[in-house]
């Protein structure tokens, strides 16, 4: 049995005859076989990638809460009466890992949360920091764990994130996730068109699955109605996932920059003088009260945070990057949960003056949408609700793929969708359709490459059928 033997109207239709053309006579009836054939081929050939992405995405959505349980000892401590100065906590972390270099500090944002002191350490993977967890009340070191990314993912979530992103195969593995994201919106929108365009006795059947004994018809009903409910979320997942993909992400970034939507950067530079250079996290070693260190005058970590607070950094969720050579302290709000607080300031380590200030409200609209889209995709924009919504979408996608294969299995073999369906499409519809497809295929390269592969497979199957037909008549 070939793929062509599987590509048939029954794959997505019930026993009822095909629906008549909707409001514009001839338009949908001409396009429908083409959409059906594309939906089928994409579903059969891309569905395995979607299934892997959905399963790993489901695990990632649940990893936030799992992380709190697995690493409870490092993350949580009994609430005390007073907290130690940040500079004192950093000194404690340095003693716990003398070979590391402190790069940033993330104070606990809630009572009972530990302080994370992030260190560059040769023993952790590239692109990862070593997080030393310090009890802010007693100064006890609660543990040391690798920390990845701006969200501070710990080993469990980092491993699942890598599985979802590239199957732990590096750059080669990223092609799988980009292929899945490239086709997800096409399959979702195509499925919506096919489902909405069906003839049905009542509107309830459009949005609610049918009841009754197990059958292909009931499976189709669940596939269509659940797909309709999940379509918007799946399209948004596809769009936000493509923003940091390997090939399409580069094109998206180019367009965003050309439209003036690039994310602005904070300038943290100071005057290039030995008086202010080479701090690398040295806060005067005097409890943060200022003074002169061997590298020059430094007001200290605590006073730098005070200066940032005075400049409007008022979120409890902050991240402090310690000054490198010729740079100041960078204090950023790190609350990505709605309402977003992502303002940042740079503070001169010599005198505590504000070198630069960047407000999230001043971001270009496209930069804001990109930031919010990524945070929503990674489950941090709306907190627990966001993570549950992602889990629901992932579960819906898993079921849609399984239902799709089940429908094929229940109706094999069948009459294939006629080849050359594009020839029946009016030129006034075909030309814009081809132009739009070509533009999208260029912008999303893996979509274009795989679409070309589908066409080649279709041509190969047609050639095989012709050869068989000639051999039978010979």
C-alpha positions in Angstrom: 0.0 0.0 0.0 1.4 3.4 -1.0 0.8 6.9 0.5 -1.4 7.6 -2.5 -3.6 4.6 -1.5 -4.1 6.3 1.8 -4.9 9.8 0.5 -8.6 9.7 0.0 -11.6 11.8 1.0 -12.7 9.2 3.6 -9.6 10.2 5.6 -11.3 13.3 6.7 -15.0 12.7 5.7 -17.7 10.7 7.2 -20.0 8.4 5.3 -22.0 11.4 4.2 -21.3 12.8 0.7 -19.0 15.8 0.3 -20.6 19.1 1.3 -21.8 21.5 -1.3 -19.9 24.6 -2.1 -20.5 27.4 0.5 -21.4 31.0 -0.1 -19.3 31.4 -3.3 -20.3 28.7 -5.7 -17.3 26.8 -7.2 -14.6 28.5 -5.0 -14.5 26.1 -2.1 -15.5 23.1 -4.1 -12.5 23.7 -6.3 -10.1 24.4 -3.5 -11.3 21.7 -1.1 -9.6 18.7 -2.8 -6.3 20.6 -2.9 -6.6 21.5 0.8 -7.6 17.9 1.6 -4.7 16.4 -0.2 -2.2 18.8 1.4 -3.7 18.2 4.9 -3.4 14.5 4.4 0.2 14.4 3.2 1.3 16.9 5.8 -0.6 14.9 8.5 1.0 11.6 7.5 4.6 12.8 7.0 4.8 15.6 9.6 2.6 14.1 12.3 5.4 12.0 13.9 7.4 15.2 14.4 4.4 16.9 15.8 3.8 14.0 18.2 7.4 14.2 19.5 7.1 18.0 19.9 3.7 17.6 21.7 4.9 14.9 24.1 8.1 16.8 25.0 6.1 20.1 25.2 3.7 18.4 27.6 6.6 17.3 29.8 8.0 20.8 29.7 4.8 22.5 30.7 4.7 20.2 33.8 8.4 20.6 34.6 7.8 24.0 36.3 5.9 22.4 39.2 8.0 19.3 39.2 11.1 21.5 39.6 9.6 23.0 42.8 9.2 19.5 44.2 12.5 18.0 43.1 14.6 21.0 44.1 12.6 22.1 47.2 15.7 21.9 49.4 17.6 24.3 47.2 14.7 26.7 46.5 12.9 27.0 49.9 14.0 27.8 53.5 12.2 28.6 56.7 11.4 32.3 56.9 13.6 34.2 59.3 13.4 37.5 61.1 16.2 39.4 59.2 18.0 38.9 55.9 21.7 39.2 55.4 23.1 41.9 53.0 23.4 40.6 49.4 27.1 41.3 49.5 27.5 39.0 52.5 25.5 36.3 50.7 27.8 36.6 47.6 30.9 36.2 49.8 29.4 33.0 51.3 28.8 31.7 47.8 32.4 32.5 46.8 33.7 30.5 49.6 31.5 27.6 48.6 32.9 27.6 45.1 36.4 29.3 45.1 37.0 28.3 41.5 34.0 30.1 40.2 33.6 33.8 39.2 30.4 35.5 40.3 28.5 37.0 37.4 25.0 37.7 38.7 22.8 37.6 41.7 19.1 36.8 41.9 17.6 37.6 45.4 14.6 35.6 46.5 11.5 37.4 45.5 9.2 35.8 48.1 9.6 35.1 51.8 11.3 31.7 52.2 13.0 31.8 48.8 16.7 31.3 48.6 19.1 33.7 46.9 20.8 32.5 43.7 24.4 33.5 43.2 25.3 32.7 39.6 28.9 31.8 38.8 30.9 31.1 35.7 32.4 27.7 36.4 34.5 25.5 34.2 32.7 22.4 35.5 29.3 23.3 34.0 28.3 23.0 30.4 28.9 26.0 28.0 26.1 28.5 28.2 25.2 27.4 31.7 25.9 29.0 35.0 26.5 27.4 38.4 23.8 28.5 40.8 24.8 28.6 44.5 21.7 28.7 46.6 22.1 30.7 49.8 19.7 31.0 52.7 19.2 34.8 53.0 18.4 34.5 56.7 21.1 32.3 58.0 23.7 32.3 55.2 23.7 28.5 54.9 24.5 27.2 51.4 21.6 24.9 50.4 23.2 23.5 47.4 24.7 24.1 44.0 23.1 23.3 40.6 23.6 24.2 37.0 21.2 27.0 35.9 20.3 27.6 32.3 18.7 30.6 30.5 17.0 33.7 31.6 14.3 31.7 33.4 16.9 30.0 35.6 16.0 26.5 34.5 17.5 23.8 36.7 18.7 20.4 35.5 15.3 18.7 35.2 13.7 21.5 33.2 16.9 22.1 31.2 17.0 18.4 30.1 13.3 18.5 29.1 13.8 21.8 27.3 16.7 20.3 25.3 14.5 17.3 24.4 11.8 19.6 23.1 14.1 21.9 21.3 16.5 19.6 19.5 16.2 16.0 20.9 19.7 16.6 22.5 21.2 16.3 19.0 22.5 19.9 18.7 22.0 22.0 15.6 20.9 19.0 13.6 18.1 18.2 16.0 16.8 21.8 15.8 15.5 20.9 12.3 12.9 18.6 13.8 11.3 21.2 16.0 11.4 23.9 13.2 9.8 21.4 10.8 7.0 20.7 13.3 6.4 24.5 14.0 6.5 25.3 10.3 3.7 22.9 9.5 1.6 23.1 12.6 -0.2 26.3 11.6 -0.8 25.0 8.1 -2.3 21.7 9.3 -4.4 23.5 12.0 -5.9 26.1 9.6 -6.4 23.5 6.9 -8.2 21.2 9.3 -10.4 24.1 10.4 -11.4 24.9 6.8 -12.2 21.2 6.2 -14.2 20.8 9.4 -16.2 24.1 9.1 -16.9 23.4 5.4 -18.6 20.0 6.2 -22.3 19.6 5.8 -24.0 18.8 9.2 -27.5 18.5 10.6 -27.0 20.9 13.5 -24.5 23.5 14.6 -23.8 21.6 17.9 -21.9 19.0 15.9 -19.4 21.7 14.8 -18.1 22.5 18.3 -19.1 19.4 20.4 -18.1 15.8 19.6 -20.8 13.3 18.8 -21.8 10.6 21.2 -22.6 7.0 20.4 -20.7 3.7 19.9 -17.1 3.7 18.9 -16.8 4.3 15.1 -14.8 6.2 12.6 -17.6 8.8 12.5 -17.3 9.4 16.3 -13.5 9.6 16.0 -13.8 12.2 13.2 -16.2 14.2 15.4 -13.7 14.3 18.2 -10.9 15.1 15.8 -12.8 18.0 14.2 -14.3 19.6 17.3 -11.2 19.3 19.5 -9.1 20.6 16.6 -11.5 23.6 16.2 -11.2 24.5 19.9 -7.4 24.1 19.9 -6.7 25.7 16.5 -6.0 29.3 17.7 -3.7 28.1 20.5 -1.8 25.7 18.0 -1.4 28.6 15.5 0.0 30.8 18.3 2.4 28.1 19.4 3.6 27.6 15.9 4.2 31.4 15.4 6.0 31.9 18.7 8.0 28.8 18.2 9.3 30.0 14.8 10.6 33.2 16.3 13.7 31.5 17.7 14.0 28.7 15.2 17.1 28.2 13.1 16.1 29.4 9.6 12.7 31.0 9.8 13.7 32.7 13.0 16.5 34.5 11.2 14.0 35.8 8.6 11.6 36.9 11.2 14.4 38.8 13.0 15.4 40.5 9.8 11.8 41.6 9.1 11.4 42.7 12.7 14.6 44.8 12.6 13.6 46.3 9.3 10.3 47.4 10.8 12.0 49.0 13.7 10.9 46.3 16.2 14.3 45.2 17.4 14.6 44.8 21.2 16.5 47.8 22.6 19.7 47.3 24.6 20.7 48.9 27.8 24.1 50.8 27.8 26.1 49.8 30.9 29.4 51.3 29.9 31.4 53.6 32.2 34.4 55.8 31.5 37.3 53.5 30.5 39.4 54.3 33.5 41.3 51.9 35.8 39.5 53.6 38.7 36.3 51.9 37.6 37.5 48.8 35.8 37.9 45.1 36.5 35.5 44.6 39.4 34.2 41.2 38.4 31.9 41.1 41.3 34.1 42.7 44.0 31.8 44.7 46.1 34.5 46.4 48.2 34.6 43.4 50.5 33.3 45.6 53.3 29.8 44.5 53.6 28.7 46.6 50.6 29.3 50.0 52.4 31.6 51.4 49.8 35.3 52.0 50.0 38.2 51.3 47.8 39.0 47.8 46.5 42.2 46.8 44.8 40.3 47.3 41.5 39.0 50.8 42.3 36.2 52.4 44.1 33.0 50.4 44.3 29.9 51.4 46.2 29.0 47.7 46.6 26.2 45.4 45.6 23.8 46.6 48.2 24.1 50.3 47.5 23.9 49.5 43.7 20.5 47.8 44.3 19.4 50.7 46.5 20.3 53.1 43.7 18.3 51.0 41.2 15.3 50.9 43.6 15.5 54.7 43.8 15.5 54.9 40.0 12.2 52.9 39.7 13.2 49.3 39.8 10.5 48.2 42.3 9.7 44.6 41.3 10.7 42.0 43.9 11.9 39.8 41.0 15.3 41.3 40.0 18.6 40.1 38.6 21.8 41.9 39.3 24.7 41.5 36.8 28.0 42.5 38.4 30.2 44.9 36.7 32.9 43.7 34.3 35.7 45.9 33.0 34.4 49.3 31.9 30.8 48.4 32.8 28.4 49.2 35.6 26.0 47.2 37.6 23.0 46.1 35.6 19.9 45.6 37.7 16.9 44.2 35.7 13.4 43.4 36.7 12.8 39.8 35.9 9.0 39.5 36.4 7.8 38.1 33.1 4.4 37.2 34.5 1.5 39.5 33.6 1.6 42.4 34.3 5.1 42.3 32.9 7.9 44.2 34.9 11.0 44.2 32.8 12.6 47.6 33.4 16.3 47.8 33.8 19.0 50.3 34.9 22.8 50.5 34.8 24.5 51.9 37.9 28.0 53.4 38.0 30.0 51.3 40.6 32.1 54.3 41.5 29.3 56.7 42.7 25.9 55.0 42.3 24.7 57.3 39.5 22.4 55.9 36.9 24.2 55.4 33.7 21.2 54.3 31.6 17.6 53.4 32.0 15.4 51.2 29.8 11.7 50.8 30.4 9.6 48.0 29.0 7.0 50.5 28.1 9.5 52.1 25.7 10.0 48.9 23.8 8.7 49.0 20.2 5.4 47.2 19.8 7.0 44.3 17.8 9.6 43.8 20.5 6.9 43.7 23.2 4.9 41.2 21.2 7.9 39.0 20.6 8.9 39.1 24.3 5.3 38.3 25.4 5.0 35.6 22.8 8.2 33.8 23.8 7.2 34.0 27.5 3.8 32.6 26.8 5.3 29.8 24.7 7.6 28.9 27.5 4.9 29.0 30.2 5.9 32.0 32.3 3.7 34.8 31.0 0.6 33.8 33.0 2.2 31.5 35.6 0.4 28.3 36.5 -2.5 29.1 34.2 -0.1 29.4 31.3 1.5 26.1 32.1 -1.8 24.3 32.3 -3.0 25.9 29.0 0.2 24.6 27.4 -0.3 21.2 28.8 -3.9 21.2 27.5 -2.7 22.2 24.0 0.0 19.6 24.0 -2.5 16.9 25.1 -5.0 18.1 22.4 -2.3 17.8 19.7 -1.3 14.3 20.8 -4.9 13.2 20.6 -5.5 14.9 17.2 -2.5 13.0 15.8 -3.6 9.7 17.2 -7.2 10.3 16.1 -6.0 11.1 12.6 -4.1 7.9 12.3 -7.0 5.9 13.7 -9.4 7.4 11.1 -7.0 6.2 8.3 -6.7 2.8 9.9 -10.5 2.3 10.1 -11.1 3.3 6.5 -8.2 1.6 4.6 -8.0 1.0 1.7 -10.0 3.6 -0.1 -10.4 5.7 -3.2 -7.5 8.1 -3.4 -7.9 11.8 -3.8 -7.7 12.6 -7.5 -4.4 13.9 -8.7 -4.1 17.1 -10.6 -6.7 18.8 -8.3 -4.8 22.1 -8.9 -5.9 22.0 -12.5 -9.5 22.3 -11.5 -8.9 25.5 -9.5 -9.8 28.7 -11.4 -6.9 30.8 -12.5 -8.2 33.7 -10.4 -7.8 31.5 -7.3 -4.8 29.5 -8.4 -2.4 32.3 -9.1 -2.8 34.1 -5.7 -2.7 30.7 -4.0 0.6 29.7 -5.7 2.1 33.2 -5.1 1.1 33.1 -1.4 2.5 29.6 -1.0 5.8 30.5 -2.7 6.2 33.6 -0.4 5.5 31.6 2.7 7.7 28.7 1.6 10.6 31.2 1.0 10.0 32.8 4.4 9.7 29.5 6.2 12.4 27.4 4.5 11.7 24.0 6.0 8.1 24.4 5.1 9.1 25.1 1.5 11.6 22.2 1.3 9.2 19.7 2.8 6.4 20.9 0.5 8.6 20.3 -2.5 9.3 16.8 -1.1 5.6 16.2 -0.9 5.2 17.2 -4.6 8.0 14.9 -5.6 6.5 12.0 -3.7 3.2 12.7 -5.4 4.8 12.8 -8.8 6.7 9.6 -8.1 3.5 7.8 -7.1 1.8 9.1 -10.2 4.6 7.7 -12.3 4.4 4.3 -10.6 0.7 4.2 -11.2 1.1 4.9 -14.9 3.8 2.2 -15.2 1.5 -0.3 -13.5 -1.5 0.7 -15.7 0.6 0.2 -18.9 1.9 -3.1 -17.7 -1.7 -4.3 -17.1 -2.9 -3.2 -20.5 0.2 -4.6 -22.3 
